[in-house]
């Protein structure tokens, strides 16, 4: 699993003009990509890392600060544009494999005590955020 994690001061996801997920104030916006060999154990590992990574103001984690997370599925994180002019998506897991694993990341975060908002899997989403720093890291498990 791969996640692009951005420290934000608010973020939201809109689908068809409707806000489907939103966090207000300090938190993390997390774009999650799934590949073919990912497992529920990797989803749980990613959730623990997201909950405990110390990238908020004052080197705090979401667990320290009680900060929310916005989790958005993004298969394009496994796009490959090294050849030609069009990326391939072969490394991205198909929806029936990816969706339950993104859901598992969210479920594991909530089990840890996190407030989690989400996008809508497979939808055309508009994600807006205020990147605080800017601060962005890539996590892989």
MARSE-580835 format. One record per atom (N, C-alpha, C): residue number from 0; atom name; x, y, z. Coordinates in nm, 3 decimals, always signed. Last residue first. Layout:
// residues N
+-----+----+---------+---------+---------+
|   k |  a |       x |       y |       z |
+-----+----+---------+---------+---------+
| NUM | CA |       X |       Y |       Z |
...
+-----+----+---------+---------+---------+
This chain:
// residues 141
+-----+----+---------+---------+---------+
|   k |  a |       x |       y |       z |
+-----+----+---------+---------+---------+
| 140 |  N |  +0.388 |  +0.061 |  +0.285 |
| 140 | CA |  +0.395 |  -0.055 |  +0.376 |
| 140 |  C |  +0.386 |  -0.183 |  +0.293 |
| 139 |  N |  +0.491 |  +0.394 |  +0.250 |
| 139 | CA |  +0.467 |  +0.266 |  +0.185 |
| 139 |  C |  +0.480 |  +0.156 |  +0.289 |
| 138 |  N |  +0.422 |  +0.739 |  +0.227 |
| 138 | CA |  +0.438 |  +0.621 |  +0.313 |
| 138 |  C |  +0.411 |  +0.496 |  +0.231 |
| 137 |  N |  +0.543 |  +1.056 |  +0.164 |
| 137 | CA |  +0.498 |  +0.932 |  +0.102 |
| 137 |  C |  +0.526 |  +0.819 |  +0.198 |
| 136 |  N |  +0.434 |  +1.380 |  +0.277 |
| 136 | CA |  +0.524 |  +1.265 |  +0.282 |
| 136 |  C |  +0.459 |  +1.146 |  +0.211 |
| 135 |  N |  +0.428 |  +1.732 |  +0.294 |
| 135 | CA |  +0.375 |  +1.612 |  +0.229 |
| 135 |  C |  +0.478 |  +1.501 |  +0.238 |
| 134 |  N |  +0.358 |  +2.050 |  +0.370 |
| 134 | CA |  +0.420 |  +1.932 |  +0.430 |
| 134 |  C |  +0.351 |  +1.810 |  +0.370 |
| 133 |  N |  +0.416 |  +2.399 |  +0.316 |
| 133 | CA |  +0.352 |  +2.273 |  +0.282 |
| 133 |  C |  +0.431 |  +2.155 |  +0.337 |
| 132 |  N |  +0.223 |  +2.402 |  +0.556 |
| 132 | CA |  +0.369 |  +2.391 |  +0.556 |
| 132 |  C |  +0.430 |  +2.456 |  +0.432 |
| 131 |  N |  -0.064 |  +2.255 |  +0.499 |
| 131 | CA |  -0.002 |  +2.335 |  +0.605 |
| 131 |  C |  +0.147 |  +2.309 |  +0.607 |
| 130 |  N |  -0.283 |  +2.283 |  +0.238 |
| 130 | CA |  -0.164 |  +2.213 |  +0.282 |
| 130 |  C |  -0.090 |  +2.305 |  +0.379 |
| 129 |  N |  -0.608 |  +2.276 |  +0.235 |
| 129 | CA |  -0.506 |  +2.376 |  +0.260 |
| 129 |  C |  -0.388 |  +2.302 |  +0.319 |
| 128 |  N |  -0.797 |  +2.121 |  -0.028 |
| 128 | CA |  -0.732 |  +2.122 |  +0.102 |
| 128 |  C |  -0.641 |  +2.243 |  +0.113 |
| 127 |  N |  -1.027 |  +1.922 |  -0.209 |
| 127 | CA |  -0.966 |  +2.053 |  -0.184 |
| 127 |  C |  -0.910 |  +2.051 |  -0.043 |
| 126 |  N |  -1.112 |  +1.703 |  -0.460 |
| 126 | CA |  -1.050 |  +1.712 |  -0.328 |
| 126 |  C |  -0.988 |  +1.851 |  -0.315 |
| 125 |  N |  -1.368 |  +1.568 |  -0.621 |
| 125 | CA |  -1.294 |  +1.694 |  -0.619 |
| 125 |  C |  -1.244 |  +1.709 |  -0.476 |
| 124 |  N |  -1.408 |  +1.253 |  -0.783 |
| 124 | CA |  -1.405 |  +1.336 |  -0.663 |
| 124 |  C |  -1.327 |  +1.464 |  -0.689 |
| 123 |  N |  -1.592 |  +1.024 |  -0.923 |
| 123 | CA |  -1.514 |  +1.139 |  -0.969 |
| 123 |  C |  -1.518 |  +1.240 |  -0.855 |
| 122 |  N |  -1.567 |  +0.715 |  -0.735 |
| 122 | CA |  -1.638 |  +0.833 |  -0.783 |
| 122 |  C |  -1.539 |  +0.934 |  -0.840 |
| 121 |  N |  -1.429 |  +0.506 |  -0.617 |
| 121 | CA |  -1.466 |  +0.495 |  -0.758 |
| 121 |  C |  -1.536 |  +0.616 |  -0.817 |
| 120 |  N |  -1.541 |  +0.578 |  -0.293 |
| 120 | CA |  -1.461 |  +0.491 |  -0.378 |
| 120 |  C |  -1.518 |  +0.488 |  -0.520 |
| 119 |  N |  -1.547 |  +0.892 |  -0.173 |
| 119 | CA |  -1.638 |  +0.787 |  -0.220 |
| 119 |  C |  -1.563 |  +0.704 |  -0.323 |
| 118 |  N |  -1.363 |  +0.988 |  +0.120 |
| 118 | CA |  -1.419 |  +1.017 |  -0.011 |
| 118 |  C |  -1.517 |  +0.907 |  -0.046 |
| 117 |  N |  -1.412 |  +1.036 |  +0.476 |
| 117 | CA |  -1.367 |  +0.964 |  +0.356 |
| 117 |  C |  -1.424 |  +1.027 |  +0.230 |
| 116 |  N |  -1.287 |  +1.100 |  +0.807 |
| 116 | CA |  -1.381 |  +1.130 |  +0.699 |
| 116 |  C |  -1.325 |  +1.062 |  +0.574 |
| 115 |  N |  -1.236 |  +0.992 |  +1.132 |
| 115 | CA |  -1.198 |  +0.974 |  +0.992 |
| 115 |  C |  -1.314 |  +1.010 |  +0.901 |
| 114 |  N |  -1.087 |  +1.009 |  +1.436 |
| 114 | CA |  -1.200 |  +1.065 |  +1.362 |
| 114 |  C |  -1.159 |  +1.064 |  +1.215 |
| 113 |  N |  -0.947 |  +0.719 |  +1.597 |
| 113 | CA |  -0.938 |  +0.834 |  +1.506 |
| 113 |  C |  -1.075 |  +0.878 |  +1.456 |
| 112 |  N |  -0.927 |  +0.494 |  +1.749 |
| 112 | CA |  -0.984 |  +0.613 |  +1.812 |
| 112 |  C |  -0.984 |  +0.736 |  +1.724 |
| 111 |  N |  -0.865 |  +0.257 |  +1.637 |
| 111 | CA |  -0.760 |  +0.319 |  +1.718 |
| 111 |  C |  -0.809 |  +0.446 |  +1.787 |
| 110 |  N |  -1.088 |  +0.217 |  +1.483 |
| 110 | CA |  -1.068 |  +0.129 |  +1.598 |
| 110 |  C |  -0.961 |  +0.183 |  +1.692 |
| 109 |  N |  -1.035 |  +0.402 |  +1.282 |
| 109 | CA |  -1.147 |  +0.427 |  +1.375 |
| 109 |  C |  -1.134 |  +0.341 |  +1.499 |
| 108 |  N |  -0.823 |  +0.268 |  +1.155 |
| 108 | CA |  -0.803 |  +0.401 |  +1.214 |
| 108 |  C |  -0.912 |  +0.431 |  +1.317 |
| 107 |  N |  -0.960 |  +0.039 |  +1.069 |
| 107 | CA |  -0.851 |  +0.026 |  +1.166 |
| 107 |  C |  -0.821 |  +0.160 |  +1.233 |
| 106 |  N |  -1.138 |  +0.152 |  +0.883 |
| 106 | CA |  -1.189 |  +0.079 |  +1.000 |
| 106 |  C |  -1.082 |  +0.067 |  +1.109 |
| 105 |  N |  -0.955 |  +0.258 |  +0.694 |
| 105 | CA |  -1.047 |  +0.346 |  +0.766 |
| 105 |  C |  -1.098 |  +0.279 |  +0.894 |
| 104 |  N |  -0.835 |  +0.020 |  +0.607 |
| 104 | CA |  -0.752 |  +0.128 |  +0.663 |
| 104 |  C |  -0.840 |  +0.219 |  +0.748 |
| 103 |  N |  -1.064 |  -0.107 |  +0.504 |
| 103 | CA |  -0.996 |  -0.164 |  +0.621 |
| 103 |  C |  -0.903 |  -0.061 |  +0.686 |
| 102 |  N |  -1.122 |  +0.046 |  +0.281 |
| 102 | CA |  -1.219 |  +0.043 |  +0.391 |
| 102 |  C |  -1.155 |  -0.010 |  +0.519 |
| 101 |  N |  -0.901 |  -0.031 |  +0.132 |
| 101 | CA |  -0.913 |  +0.110 |  +0.173 |
| 101 |  C |  -1.011 |  +0.119 |  +0.290 |
| 100 |  N |  -0.978 |  -0.299 |  +0.101 |
| 100 | CA |  -0.854 |  -0.267 |  +0.173 |
| 100 |  C |  -0.850 |  -0.120 |  +0.214 |
|  99 |  N |  -1.214 |  -0.295 |  -0.048 |
|  99 | CA |  -1.217 |  -0.348 |  +0.089 |
|  99 |  C |  -1.090 |  -0.313 |  +0.169 |
|  98 |  N |  -1.106 |  -0.168 |  -0.291 |
|  98 | CA |  -1.206 |  -0.103 |  -0.205 |
|  98 |  C |  -1.211 |  -0.162 |  -0.064 |
|  97 |  N |  -0.921 |  -0.347 |  -0.419 |
|  97 | CA |  -0.878 |  -0.224 |  -0.353 |
|  97 |  C |  -0.980 |  -0.169 |  -0.253 |
|  96 |  N |  -1.066 |  -0.558 |  -0.532 |
|  96 | CA |  -0.956 |  -0.586 |  -0.439 |
|  96 |  C |  -0.925 |  -0.462 |  -0.355 |
|  95 |  N |  -1.255 |  -0.434 |  -0.694 |
|  95 | CA |  -1.300 |  -0.536 |  -0.598 |
|  95 |  C |  -1.192 |  -0.577 |  -0.497 |
|  94 |  N |  -1.078 |  -0.250 |  -0.850 |
|  94 | CA |  -1.174 |  -0.207 |  -0.748 |
|  94 |  C |  -1.217 |  -0.312 |  -0.648 |
|  93 |  N |  -0.743 |  -0.384 |  -0.888 |
|  93 | CA |  -0.877 |  -0.352 |  -0.935 |
|  93 |  C |  -0.971 |  -0.320 |  -0.818 |
|  92 |  N |  -0.435 |  -0.220 |  -0.798 |
|  92 | CA |  -0.530 |  -0.329 |  -0.778 |
|  92 |  C |  -0.667 |  -0.289 |  -0.832 |
|  91 |  N |  -0.187 |  -0.101 |  -1.016 |
|  91 | CA |  -0.299 |  -0.068 |  -0.927 |
|  91 |  C |  -0.393 |  -0.187 |  -0.918 |
|  90 |  N |  -0.011 |  -0.174 |  -1.211 |
|  90 | CA |  +0.027 |  -0.204 |  -1.072 |
|  90 |  C |  -0.085 |  -0.174 |  -0.974 |
|  89 |  N |  -0.128 |  -0.080 |  -1.447 |
|  89 | CA |  -0.119 |  -0.223 |  -1.423 |
|  89 |  C |  -0.085 |  -0.258 |  -1.278 |
|  88 |  N |  -0.173 |  +0.161 |  -1.562 |
|  88 | CA |  -0.227 |  +0.143 |  -1.427 |
|  88 |  C |  -0.216 |  -0.004 |  -1.384 |
|  87 |  N |  +0.041 |  +0.385 |  -1.741 |
|  87 | CA |  -0.030 |  +0.257 |  -1.729 |
|  87 |  C |  -0.072 |  +0.241 |  -1.584 |
|  86 |  N |  +0.030 |  +0.712 |  -1.895 |
|  86 | CA |  +0.060 |  +0.622 |  -1.784 |
|  86 |  C |  -0.016 |  +0.490 |  -1.798 |
|  85 |  N |  +0.155 |  +0.810 |  -2.207 |
|  85 | CA |  +0.036 |  +0.774 |  -2.132 |
|  85 |  C |  +0.073 |  +0.681 |  -2.016 |
|  84 |  N |  +0.382 |  +0.839 |  -2.348 |
|  84 | CA |  +0.318 |  +0.962 |  -2.300 |
|  84 |  C |  +0.194 |  +0.936 |  -2.218 |
|  83 |  N |  +0.660 |  +0.613 |  -2.283 |
|  83 | CA |  +0.555 |  +0.676 |  -2.364 |
|  83 |  C |  +0.500 |  +0.801 |  -2.300 |
|  82 |  N |  +0.737 |  +0.511 |  -1.953 |
|  82 | CA |  +0.747 |  +0.489 |  -2.098 |
|  82 |  C |  +0.632 |  +0.560 |  -2.168 |
|  81 |  N |  +0.676 |  +0.597 |  -1.696 |
|  81 | CA |  +0.817 |  +0.597 |  -1.739 |
|  81 |  C |  +0.832 |  +0.580 |  -1.890 |
|  80 |  N |  +0.443 |  +0.614 |  -1.556 |
|  80 | CA |  +0.455 |  +0.699 |  -1.675 |
|  80 |  C |  +0.599 |  +0.702 |  -1.726 |
|  79 |  N |  +0.222 |  +0.434 |  -1.379 |
|  79 | CA |  +0.360 |  +0.428 |  -1.425 |
|  79 |  C |  +0.370 |  +0.503 |  -1.557 |
|  78 |  N |  +0.024 |  +0.451 |  -1.080 |
|  78 | CA |  +0.044 |  +0.476 |  -1.222 |
|  78 |  C |  +0.192 |  +0.474 |  -1.257 |
|  77 |  N |  -0.042 |  +0.427 |  -0.818 |
|  77 | CA |  +0.034 |  +0.317 |  -0.878 |
|  77 |  C |  +0.044 |  +0.331 |  -1.030 |
|  76 |  N |  -0.195 |  +0.643 |  -0.770 |
|  76 | CA |  -0.067 |  +0.638 |  -0.700 |
|  76 |  C |  +0.020 |  +0.524 |  -0.752 |
|  75 |  N |  -0.440 |  +0.605 |  -0.888 |
|  75 | CA |  -0.334 |  +0.663 |  -0.972 |
|  75 |  C |  -0.199 |  +0.669 |  -0.901 |
|  74 |  N |  -0.623 |  +0.523 |  -0.701 |
|  74 | CA |  -0.550 |  +0.420 |  -0.773 |
|  74 |  C |  -0.435 |  +0.476 |  -0.854 |
|  73 |  N |  -0.706 |  +0.639 |  -0.413 |
|  73 | CA |  -0.649 |  +0.697 |  -0.534 |
|  73 |  C |  -0.562 |  +0.593 |  -0.605 |
|  72 |  N |  -0.938 |  +0.721 |  -0.154 |
|  72 | CA |  -0.877 |  +0.620 |  -0.239 |
|  72 |  C |  -0.824 |  +0.685 |  -0.366 |
|  71 |  N |  -0.880 |  +0.919 |  +0.124 |
|  71 | CA |  -0.935 |  +0.918 |  -0.011 |
|  71 |  C |  -0.862 |  +0.811 |  -0.093 |
|  70 |  N |  -0.945 |  +1.034 |  +0.443 |
|  70 | CA |  -0.886 |  +0.925 |  +0.366 |
|  70 |  C |  -0.958 |  +0.914 |  +0.233 |
|  69 |  N |  -0.866 |  +1.270 |  +0.668 |
|  69 | CA |  -0.952 |  +1.252 |  +0.551 |
|  69 |  C |  -0.882 |  +1.150 |  +0.462 |
|  68 |  N |  -0.852 |  +1.273 |  +1.021 |
|  68 | CA |  -0.792 |  +1.235 |  +0.894 |
|  68 |  C |  -0.900 |  +1.228 |  +0.788 |
|  67 |  N |  -0.814 |  +1.491 |  +1.313 |
|  67 | CA |  -0.887 |  +1.405 |  +1.220 |
|  67 |  C |  -0.805 |  +1.374 |  +1.095 |
|  66 |  N |  -0.628 |  +1.480 |  +1.621 |
|  66 | CA |  -0.654 |  +1.541 |  +1.491 |
|  66 |  C |  -0.724 |  +1.443 |  +1.397 |
|  65 |  N |  -0.537 |  +1.442 |  +1.875 |
|  65 | CA |  -0.679 |  +1.416 |  +1.850 |
|  65 |  C |  -0.722 |  +1.473 |  +1.716 |
|  64 |  N |  -0.268 |  +1.465 |  +1.917 |
|  64 | CA |  -0.345 |  +1.589 |  +1.904 |
|  64 |  C |  -0.495 |  +1.567 |  +1.891 |
|  63 |  N |  -0.173 |  +1.201 |  +1.931 |
|  63 | CA |  -0.137 |  +1.298 |  +2.034 |
|  63 |  C |  -0.234 |  +1.416 |  +2.035 |
|  62 |  N |  -0.279 |  +1.089 |  +1.697 |
|  62 | CA |  -0.318 |  +1.032 |  +1.826 |
|  62 |  C |  -0.285 |  +1.128 |  +1.940 |
|  61 |  N |  -0.149 |  +1.239 |  +1.503 |
|  61 | CA |  -0.295 |  +1.253 |  +1.516 |
|  61 |  C |  -0.342 |  +1.197 |  +1.650 |
|  60 |  N |  +0.151 |  +1.361 |  +1.664 |
|  60 | CA |  +0.078 |  +1.271 |  +1.576 |
|  60 |  C |  -0.071 |  +1.299 |  +1.589 |
|  59 |  N |  +0.377 |  +1.642 |  +1.667 |
|  59 | CA |  +0.273 |  +1.558 |  +1.726 |
|  59 |  C |  +0.214 |  +1.468 |  +1.620 |
|  58 |  N |  +0.565 |  +1.843 |  +1.620 |
|  58 | CA |  +0.603 |  +1.703 |  +1.606 |
|  58 |  C |  +0.505 |  +1.611 |  +1.677 |
|  57 |  N |  +0.443 |  +2.090 |  +1.610 |
|  57 | CA |  +0.506 |  +2.050 |  +1.735 |
|  57 |  C |  +0.548 |  +1.904 |  +1.738 |
|  56 |  N |  +0.194 |  +1.990 |  +1.379 |
|  56 | CA |  +0.265 |  +2.099 |  +1.445 |
|  56 |  C |  +0.320 |  +2.052 |  +1.580 |
|  55 |  N |  +0.247 |  +1.650 |  +1.262 |
|  55 | CA |  +0.165 |  +1.767 |  +1.290 |
|  55 |  C |  +0.250 |  +1.872 |  +1.362 |
|  54 |  N |  +0.394 |  +1.424 |  +1.238 |
|  54 | CA |  +0.416 |  +1.528 |  +1.137 |
|  54 |  C |  +0.325 |  +1.650 |  +1.156 |
|  53 |  N |  +0.455 |  +1.141 |  +1.343 |
|  53 | CA |  +0.466 |  +1.270 |  +1.410 |
|  53 |  C |  +0.498 |  +1.380 |  +1.311 |
|  52 |  N |  +0.228 |  +0.872 |  +1.313 |
|  52 | CA |  +0.338 |  +0.947 |  +1.252 |
|  52 |  C |  +0.338 |  +1.091 |  +1.303 |
|  51 |  N |  +0.007 |  +0.736 |  +1.415 |
|  51 | CA |  +0.117 |  +0.766 |  +1.506 |
|  51 |  C |  +0.231 |  +0.850 |  +1.446 |
|  50 |  N |  -0.182 |  +0.696 |  +1.222 |
|  50 | CA |  -0.229 |  +0.741 |  +1.352 |
|  50 |  C |  -0.114 |  +0.791 |  +1.438 |
|  49 |  N |  -0.028 |  +0.589 |  +1.014 |
|  49 | CA |  -0.097 |  +0.717 |  +0.996 |
|  49 |  C |  -0.138 |  +0.777 |  +1.130 |
|  48 |  N |  +0.049 |  +0.344 |  +1.132 |
|  48 | CA |  +0.150 |  +0.443 |  +1.095 |
|  48 |  C |  +0.086 |  +0.582 |  +1.082 |
|  47 |  N |  -0.197 |  +0.214 |  +1.156 |
|  47 | CA |  -0.117 |  +0.242 |  +1.276 |
|  47 |  C |  -0.013 |  +0.350 |  +1.249 |
|  46 |  N |  -0.264 |  +0.198 |  +0.881 |
|  46 | CA |  -0.348 |  +0.273 |  +0.974 |
|  46 |  C |  -0.270 |  +0.310 |  +1.100 |
|  45 |  N |  -0.063 |  +0.026 |  +0.786 |
|  45 | CA |  -0.071 |  +0.164 |  +0.737 |
|  45 |  C |  -0.153 |  +0.250 |  +0.833 |
|  44 |  N |  -0.134 |  -0.207 |  +0.925 |
|  44 | CA |  -0.002 |  -0.146 |  +0.947 |
|  44 |  C |  -0.002 |  +0.000 |  +0.901 |
|  43 |  N |  -0.383 |  -0.258 |  +0.813 |
|  43 | CA |  -0.374 |  -0.230 |  +0.956 |
|  43 |  C |  -0.241 |  -0.162 |  +0.989 |
|  42 |  N |  -0.301 |  -0.310 |  +0.550 |
|  42 | CA |  -0.395 |  -0.200 |  +0.577 |
|  42 |  C |  -0.389 |  -0.160 |  +0.724 |
|  41 |  N |  -0.148 |  -0.538 |  +0.590 |
|  41 | CA |  -0.081 |  -0.415 |  +0.544 |
|  41 |  C |  -0.170 |  -0.294 |  +0.568 |
|  40 |  N |  -0.356 |  -0.711 |  +0.663 |
|  40 | CA |  -0.248 |  -0.683 |  +0.758 |
|  40 |  C |  -0.172 |  -0.557 |  +0.719 |
|  39 |  N |  -0.509 |  -0.725 |  +0.429 |
|  39 | CA |  -0.565 |  -0.657 |  +0.546 |
|  39 |  C |  -0.457 |  -0.625 |  +0.651 |
|  38 |  N |  -0.267 |  -0.662 |  +0.160 |
|  38 | CA |  -0.347 |  -0.749 |  +0.246 |
|  38 |  C |  -0.412 |  -0.667 |  +0.357 |
|  37 |  N |  -0.135 |  -0.641 |  -0.176 |
|  37 | CA |  -0.170 |  -0.584 |  -0.046 |
|  37 |  C |  -0.270 |  -0.673 |  +0.027 |
|  36 |  N |  -0.066 |  -0.715 |  -0.432 |
|  36 | CA |  -0.029 |  -0.804 |  -0.322 |
|  36 |  C |  -0.057 |  -0.746 |  -0.183 |
|  35 |  N |  -0.162 |  -0.509 |  -0.609 |
|  35 | CA |  -0.215 |  -0.645 |  -0.614 |
|  35 |  C |  -0.183 |  -0.733 |  -0.493 |
|  34 |  N |  -0.207 |  -0.195 |  -0.430 |
|  34 | CA |  -0.154 |  -0.277 |  -0.537 |
|  34 |  C |  -0.197 |  -0.423 |  -0.516 |
|  33 |  N |  -0.368 |  +0.112 |  -0.365 |
|  33 | CA |  -0.358 |  -0.031 |  -0.333 |
|  33 |  C |  -0.302 |  -0.103 |  -0.455 |
|  32 |  N |  -0.335 |  +0.434 |  -0.217 |
|  32 | CA |  -0.332 |  +0.348 |  -0.334 |
|  32 |  C |  -0.306 |  +0.205 |  -0.292 |
|  31 |  N |  -0.478 |  +0.713 |  -0.065 |
|  31 | CA |  -0.435 |  +0.573 |  -0.047 |
|  31 |  C |  -0.446 |  +0.498 |  -0.179 |
|  30 |  N |  -0.413 |  +1.020 |  +0.070 |
|  30 | CA |  -0.450 |  +0.956 |  -0.055 |
|  30 |  C |  -0.392 |  +0.815 |  -0.050 |
|  29 |  N |  -0.511 |  +1.203 |  +0.341 |
|  29 | CA |  -0.437 |  +1.083 |  +0.303 |
|  29 |  C |  -0.495 |  +1.025 |  +0.175 |
|  28 |  N |  -0.465 |  +1.478 |  +0.532 |
|  28 | CA |  -0.536 |  +1.433 |  +0.413 |
|  28 |  C |  -0.450 |  +1.320 |  +0.356 |
|  27 |  N |  -0.478 |  +1.539 |  +0.879 |
|  27 | CA |  -0.408 |  +1.480 |  +0.766 |
|  27 |  C |  -0.505 |  +1.447 |  +0.654 |
|  26 |  N |  -0.508 |  +1.848 |  +1.065 |
|  26 | CA |  -0.526 |  +1.705 |  +1.045 |
|  26 |  C |  -0.444 |  +1.657 |  +0.928 |
|  25 |  N |  -0.657 |  +2.143 |  +1.192 |
|  25 | CA |  -0.536 |  +2.062 |  +1.174 |
|  25 |  C |  -0.570 |  +1.913 |  +1.163 |
|  24 |  N |  -0.980 |  +2.220 |  +1.042 |
|  24 | CA |  -0.865 |  +2.245 |  +1.127 |
|  24 |  C |  -0.751 |  +2.149 |  +1.098 |
|  23 |  N |  -1.204 |  +1.967 |  +0.952 |
|  23 | CA |  -1.185 |  +2.109 |  +0.978 |
|  23 |  C |  -1.066 |  +2.124 |  +1.072 |
|  22 |  N |  -1.281 |  +1.745 |  +0.688 |
|  22 | CA |  -1.221 |  +1.768 |  +0.819 |
|  22 |  C |  -1.193 |  +1.917 |  +0.831 |
|  21 |  N |  -1.527 |  +1.566 |  +0.506 |
|  21 | CA |  -1.462 |  +1.693 |  +0.537 |
|  21 |  C |  -1.399 |  +1.687 |  +0.676 |
|  20 |  N |  -1.712 |  +1.417 |  +0.244 |
|  20 | CA |  -1.618 |  +1.402 |  +0.354 |
|  20 |  C |  -1.546 |  +1.532 |  +0.378 |
|  19 |  N |  -1.895 |  +1.499 |  +0.060 |
|  19 | CA |  -1.912 |  +1.364 |  +0.114 |
|  19 |  C |  -1.817 |  +1.337 |  +0.229 |
|  18 |  N |  -2.072 |  +1.764 |  -0.062 |
|  18 | CA |  -1.957 |  +1.732 |  +0.023 |
|  18 |  C |  -1.983 |  +1.597 |  +0.088 |
|  17 |  N |  -2.188 |  +1.760 |  -0.394 |
|  17 | CA |  -2.220 |  +1.732 |  -0.254 |
|  17 |  C |  -2.090 |  +1.700 |  -0.178 |
|  16 |  N |  -2.124 |  +1.779 |  -0.663 |
|  16 | CA |  -2.169 |  +1.900 |  -0.594 |
|  16 |  C |  -2.200 |  +1.882 |  -0.447 |
|  15 |  N |  -2.030 |  +1.518 |  -0.720 |
|  15 | CA |  -2.154 |  +1.569 |  -0.781 |
|  15 |  C |  -2.212 |  +1.688 |  -0.704 |
|  14 |  N |  -1.846 |  +1.525 |  -0.432 |
|  14 | CA |  -1.889 |  +1.437 |  -0.541 |
|  14 |  C |  -2.023 |  +1.489 |  -0.591 |
|  13 |  N |  -1.572 |  +1.652 |  -0.257 |
|  13 | CA |  -1.703 |  +1.681 |  -0.314 |
|  13 |  C |  -1.727 |  +1.584 |  -0.430 |
|  12 |  N |  -1.391 |  +1.658 |  +0.039 |
|  12 | CA |  -1.415 |  +1.586 |  -0.086 |
|  12 |  C |  -1.558 |  +1.614 |  -0.130 |
|  11 |  N |  -1.159 |  +1.871 |  +0.217 |
|  11 | CA |  -1.291 |  +1.813 |  +0.191 |
|  11 |  C |  -1.294 |  +1.747 |  +0.055 |
|  10 |  N |  -0.972 |  +2.006 |  +0.495 |
|  10 | CA |  -0.979 |  +1.939 |  +0.365 |
|  10 |  C |  -1.120 |  +1.883 |  +0.346 |
|   9 |  N |  -0.758 |  +2.180 |  +0.723 |
|   9 | CA |  -0.889 |  +2.161 |  +0.661 |
|   9 |  C |  -0.879 |  +2.097 |  +0.524 |
|   8 |  N |  -0.472 |  +2.214 |  +0.703 |
|   8 | CA |  -0.558 |  +2.296 |  +0.789 |
|   8 |  C |  -0.695 |  +2.296 |  +0.721 |
|   7 |  N |  -0.263 |  +1.919 |  +0.683 |
|   7 | CA |  -0.357 |  +2.019 |  +0.633 |
|   7 |  C |  -0.418 |  +2.102 |  +0.746 |
|   6 |  N |  -0.011 |  +1.724 |  +0.559 |
|   6 | CA |  -0.055 |  +1.794 |  +0.679 |
|   6 |  C |  -0.142 |  +1.910 |  +0.632 |
|   5 |  N |  -0.065 |  +1.446 |  +0.356 |
|   5 | CA |  -0.044 |  +1.590 |  +0.361 |
|   5 |  C |  -0.096 |  +1.645 |  +0.493 |
|   4 |  N |  +0.058 |  +1.157 |  +0.218 |
|   4 | CA |  +0.003 |  +1.215 |  +0.341 |
|   4 |  C |  +0.038 |  +1.364 |  +0.344 |
|   3 |  N |  +0.000 |  +0.901 |  +0.011 |
|   3 | CA |  +0.052 |  +1.037 |  +0.010 |
|   3 |  C |  -0.020 |  +1.109 |  +0.123 |
|   2 |  N |  +0.068 |  +0.560 |  +0.042 |
|   2 | CA |  -0.015 |  +0.673 |  +0.085 |
|   2 |  C |  +0.063 |  +0.803 |  +0.071 |
|   1 |  N |  +0.036 |  +0.225 |  -0.061 |
|   1 | CA |  +0.108 |  +0.351 |  -0.075 |
|   1 |  C |  +0.013 |  +0.463 |  -0.033 |
|   0 |  N |  +0.085 |  -0.118 |  +0.000 |
|   0 | CA |  +0.000 |  +0.000 |  +0.000 |
|   0 |  C |  +0.089 |  +0.123 |  +0.000 |
+-----+----+---------+---------+---------+
